[in-house]
Amino acid sequence: MPKNVQCPNCKRFLQVSDAYAGKVRCPECQTTFAIGVAASSAGGAGRPEASESLQPGEPMPSRTRATSPDVSDEIPSQFGESRFEPSPMTSALAKVALGACIFTSLVMAGSEYFQMRLADRMIAGELVPENELTSNDFRHRILGIINTVAFVFSAVCFLIWFHQAHTNLKALGVVGLTYTSGWAVGCWFVPILNFYRPVQIAQEIWRQSDPAMSRSADSAPSSPLIGMWWVTWMASNVIGYLAMRFSWGANTPELFRSATIFGMVADIATVPAALLAIAVVIAIDARQDERGKAASGMGRSGMADR
């Protein structure tokens, strides 16, 4: 089983086998330090002595191989060995897609307003021309398709960013995450679970992206912004579902008008949900960028002190 050890110089965590004893080199600041040397001395030869030196870039001597089959003769790598690198393209795509969803929702709401006015004329007893009814139906169907495509595209782009934001935590040195990056996406598609698990993972991403790099990030406060986003997101989905169900039985001008109003409210409710989603993307990206810069600065200062 792997264990986490902390570099005494830059304080970054590395992951090594729990059976390993010897010297390791931190890939961040290149400091070499020993772990478990005292314990290995009692077990016999085969471990490097504490006085031995290991230059940066030099491989471990072959005699430092441990007896356990899962121990490598190479210097153990840092947990999350890839350095954190911001992904502005992923974030920008998510924000643009969410913005497009806002635009098409507003256009759809405008179309529904004109459709409501058309229903009012029918309720008032006016004989509406057939070509006007056909034109309204065609316009509304086309805009509905465009709005659906924009919604699906924004959802895909947001999930790509969500996965990337969770993956970034490992590169930032975070250990002991509750869920995997794959599950951060998969939970959205599990019935019942998708009512609460995504927001729990979003809050964990927020806490573990703390620029203070606290070792007890789980005790950090949750984000009110993420809470507000989730409430508006769930509300817009519930209203949209009710509007769809209501439209199925709209076989009179009065019911047709009521269904149109439900649809207009659902489209308008999508706007604050998407705006808050954009705010969540911006806020988490900023926290991770700041934490990444803090970690890089710590590593550089550690090398300068050597």
C-alpha positions in Angstrom: 0.0 0.0 0.0 1.3 3.5 -0.8 1.9 6.1 1.9 2.4 9.8 1.8 5.6 11.4 3.0 6.3 15.2 3.3 9.4 16.9 1.9 11.1 18.7 4.8 12.1 21.5 2.6 9.1 22.5 0.4 6.5 20.6 2.4 5.1 18.9 -0.7 3.7 15.4 -0.4 5.2 12.4 -2.2 3.7 8.9 -2.5 5.9 5.8 -1.8 5.3 2.2 -0.9 4.8 1.6 2.9 7.5 -1.1 2.7 10.2 1.3 1.3 13.1 2.6 3.4 15.9 4.7 2.0 16.4 8.0 0.3 14.0 9.8 -2.0 14.4 13.0 -4.0 11.6 15.6 -4.1 10.7 16.4 -7.7 9.6 19.9 -6.7 12.7 21.3 -4.9 15.2 18.4 -5.6 15.8 17.9 -1.9 17.0 14.4 -0.9 15.9 13.0 2.4 15.7 9.6 4.1 12.6 7.7 5.2 12.4 4.6 7.3 16.2 4.2 7.5 16.3 3.3 11.2 13.7 0.6 10.7 15.5 -0.9 7.7 18.8 -1.1 9.6 17.4 -3.6 12.0 16.2 -5.8 9.1 19.7 -6.3 7.7 21.6 -5.0 4.7 20.2 -3.9 1.4 19.3 -0.2 2.3 21.4 2.9 1.8 23.2 4.3 4.8 22.1 7.7 6.1 25.5 9.1 5.1 25.2 8.2 1.5 24.5 11.1 -0.9 22.2 11.1 -3.9 22.7 13.8 -6.5 19.6 15.3 -8.4 19.0 13.2 -11.5 21.1 10.2 -10.2 19.2 6.9 -10.2 18.9 4.9 -7.0 21.7 2.2 -6.6 20.5 -1.3 -7.4 21.2 -2.5 -3.8 18.5 -0.2 -2.5 15.8 -2.5 -3.9 13.5 -3.5 -1.2 12.5 -7.1 -0.5 8.8 -6.3 -1.1 7.7 -7.0 -4.7 5.8 -3.8 -5.0 8.7 -1.5 -4.3 10.5 0.1 -7.2 14.2 0.7 -7.4 13.5 4.2 -8.7 12.9 7.3 -6.7 9.3 7.3 -5.7 7.3 10.0 -7.6 5.3 12.8 -6.1 1.6 12.1 -5.5 -0.1 13.7 -8.6 3.3 13.8 -10.3 2.1 16.2 -13.1 2.6 19.9 -12.3 -0.6 21.9 -12.2 -1.2 23.8 -15.4 -4.3 26.0 -15.9 -6.6 25.0 -18.7 -8.0 28.3 -20.0 -9.4 26.7 -23.2 -11.7 24.3 -21.2 -12.9 27.1 -18.9 -13.5 29.5 -21.8 -15.4 26.9 -23.7 -17.7 26.2 -20.7 -18.3 29.9 -20.2 -19.1 30.5 -23.9 -21.4 27.5 -24.1 -23.3 28.6 -20.9 -23.5 32.1 -22.4 -25.0 30.7 -25.6 -27.5 28.8 -23.5 -28.5 32.0 -21.8 -29.0 33.7 -25.1 -31.1 30.9 -26.7 -33.2 30.7 -23.5 -34.0 34.4 -23.7 -34.9 34.1 -27.4 -37.1 31.1 -26.6 -38.8 33.1 -23.8 -39.5 35.9 -26.3 -41.1 33.4 -28.7 -43.3 32.0 -26.0 -44.4 35.5 -25.1 -45.7 36.0 -28.7 -47.3 32.6 -28.5 -49.1 33.6 -25.3 -50.4 36.7 -27.1 -51.6 34.5 -29.9 -53.4 32.3 -27.4 -55.0 35.4 -25.8 -56.5 36.3 -29.2 -57.9 32.7 -29.6 -59.4 32.9 -26.1 -61.0 36.2 -26.9 -62.8 34.6 -29.8 -60.7 36.1 -32.6 -60.4 33.9 -35.7 -56.7 33.6 -36.1 -55.5 32.8 -39.7 -54.2 29.3 -40.4 -50.9 30.6 -41.9 -50.3 32.6 -38.7 -50.8 29.5 -36.6 -48.5 27.5 -38.9 -45.8 30.2 -38.8 -45.9 30.4 -35.0 -45.6 26.6 -34.7 -42.7 26.5 -37.1 -40.8 29.3 -35.4 -41.3 27.8 -32.0 -40.2 24.3 -33.1 -37.0 25.6 -34.7 -36.1 27.8 -31.7 -36.9 24.8 -29.4 -34.4 22.6 -31.3 -31.7 25.3 -31.2 -32.3 25.9 -27.5 -32.1 22.1 -26.8 -28.8 21.8 -28.8 -27.4 24.8 -26.9 -28.5 23.3 -23.5 -26.9 19.9 -24.3 -23.7 21.6 -25.6 -23.4 23.7 -22.5 -23.9 20.7 -20.3 -21.2 18.7 -22.1 -18.7 21.7 -21.9 -19.5 22.2 -18.2 -18.9 18.5 -17.4 -15.6 18.6 -19.2 -14.5 21.6 -17.1 -15.9 19.9 -13.9 -13.8 16.8 -14.6 -10.7 19.0 -15.3 -11.2 21.0 -12.1 -11.4 17.8 -10.1 -8.4 16.3 -11.8 -6.4 19.5 -11.1 -6.6 18.8 -7.3 -4.2 15.9 -7.6 -1.7 18.1 -9.5 -2.1 20.7 -6.7 -0.9 18.1 -4.2 -4.3 17.2 -2.7 -4.6 13.7 -1.2 -7.5 11.8 0.3 -10.2 13.0 -2.0 -13.7 11.5 -1.3 -14.5 10.8 -5.0 -12.6 10.1 -8.2 -12.6 12.4 -11.1 -14.5 9.9 -13.2 -17.2 9.7 -10.6 -17.3 13.5 -10.6 -18.9 13.2 -14.0 -20.7 9.8 -13.6 -22.7 10.9 -10.6 -24.7 13.4 -12.8 -26.3 10.5 -14.7 -27.4 8.3 -11.7 -31.1 8.8 -10.8 -31.7 10.2 -7.3 -28.0 10.5 -6.7 -27.8 13.3 -9.2 -30.0 15.4 -6.9 -27.2 15.9 -4.3 -23.9 14.2 -5.2 -22.7 16.7 -7.9 -23.0 19.7 -5.4 -21.2 17.7 -2.8 -18.3 17.1 -5.2 -18.4 20.8 -6.3 -18.1 21.9 -2.7 -15.1 19.5 -2.2 -13.4 21.0 -5.3 -14.0 24.4 -3.8 -12.6 23.5 -0.4 -9.6 21.6 -1.7 -8.7 24.5 -4.1 -8.1 26.7 -1.1 -5.2 29.0 -1.9 -4.1 28.8 1.7 -3.2 25.2 1.0 -4.6 24.1 4.4 -3.9 20.5 5.4 -7.4 20.4 6.9 -9.3 21.7 3.9 -12.3 19.4 4.7 -13.0 21.7 7.6 -13.1 24.8 5.5 -16.4 26.4 4.9 -18.5 25.5 1.9 -19.2 28.1 -0.9 -22.5 30.0 -0.7 -22.1 30.6 -4.4 -22.1 26.9 -5.2 -25.2 26.5 -3.0 -27.1 29.2 -4.8 -26.1 27.8 -8.2 -27.4 24.4 -7.3 -30.7 25.7 -6.0 -31.3 27.6 -9.1 -30.2 24.7 -11.3 -32.5 22.3 -9.6 -35.4 24.8 -9.7 -35.0 25.4 -13.4 -35.0 21.7 -14.1 -38.1 21.1 -12.0 -40.0 24.0 -13.7 -38.9 22.7 -17.1 -40.2 19.2 -16.4 -43.5 20.6 -15.2 -43.8 22.7 -18.3 -43.1 19.8 -20.6 -45.7 17.6 -18.8 -48.3 20.4 -18.9 -47.8 21.0 -22.6 -48.8 17.4 -23.4 -52.4 17.9 -22.4 -52.8 21.4 -23.8 -55.7 20.8 -26.2 -57.7 24.0 -25.5 -56.7 27.6 -26.0 -56.8 28.1 -22.2 -54.5 25.1 -21.5 -52.3 26.1 -24.4 -51.8 29.6 -22.9 -51.0 28.1 -19.4 -48.5 25.7 -20.9 -46.8 28.5 -22.8 -46.5 30.5 -19.6 -44.9 27.5 -17.8 -42.4 27.2 -20.7 -41.6 30.9 -20.5 -41.0 30.7 -16.8 -38.7 27.6 -17.3 -36.6 29.4 -19.9 -36.3 32.5 -17.8 -35.3 30.4 -14.8 -32.4 28.9 -16.8 -30.8 32.3 -17.0 -29.8 32.8 -13.4 -28.8 29.1 -13.2 -26.4 29.5 -16.1 -25.1 32.9 -14.9 -24.3 31.3 -11.5 -22.6 28.4 -13.2 -20.3 30.8 -15.1 -19.6 32.5 -11.7 -18.7 29.0 -10.2 -16.3 28.3 -13.1 -14.6 31.7 -12.7 -14.3 31.4 -8.9 -12.9 27.8 -8.8 -10.5 28.6 -11.6 -9.2 31.6 -9.7 -8.8 29.6 -6.5 -6.9 26.8 -8.3 -4.7 29.3 -10.2 -3.8 31.1 -7.0 -3.0 27.8 -5.2 -0.9 26.7 -8.1 1.1 29.9 -8.0 1.5 29.6 -4.2 2.8 26.0 -4.6 5.3 27.1 -7.3 6.5 30.0 -5.2 7.0 27.7 -2.3 9.0 25.3 -4.4 11.2 28.1 -5.8 11.9 29.6 -2.4 12.8 26.1 -1.1 15.4 25.7 -3.8 16.8 29.2 -3.1 17.2 28.4 0.6 19.3 25.3 -0.1 
